[in-house]
């Protein structure tokens, strides 16, 4: 996943390992909080909306007009953690989230690993997905990137 260095409205393509454009992330312009669609071809697969006025970051993922996942950043003493309640059951995002190296688990089974490529002018991520719904996992990665950006700008 690669996002642009300069951004007013950050739309970007997510490419596969052959560098082919597969998914498109369309960030909504002039909105409060993060809002984006992820599409493949001409079909919008998911819409994500950040919930505002919360202590910790919270997001909802929609499939058409139905909420199919709720994403919540959790405060823990020992590790960074994000919980996901979804149509796929409960997922956990754990690891060195703010160091851009984390894993996504479903029932304690690793379903994705995310690592950021450093020494780049853009945000490049290597994402290894072992899950039936790549687009859903990619929504989570974009959400985590937003949480990291918010944390870095608050520091």
Secondary structure, DSSP 8 states (H G I E B T S, - for coil): -EE-SS-SS--EEEE-TT--EEEEEEE-SS-SS-EEEEEETTEEEEEEEEE-S-SS-EEEEEETTEEEEEEEEE--SSSEEEEEEETTEEEEEEEEGGGTEEEEEETTEEEEEEEEE-S-SSEEEEEEE-SS-HHHHHHHHHHHHHHHHHHHHH-
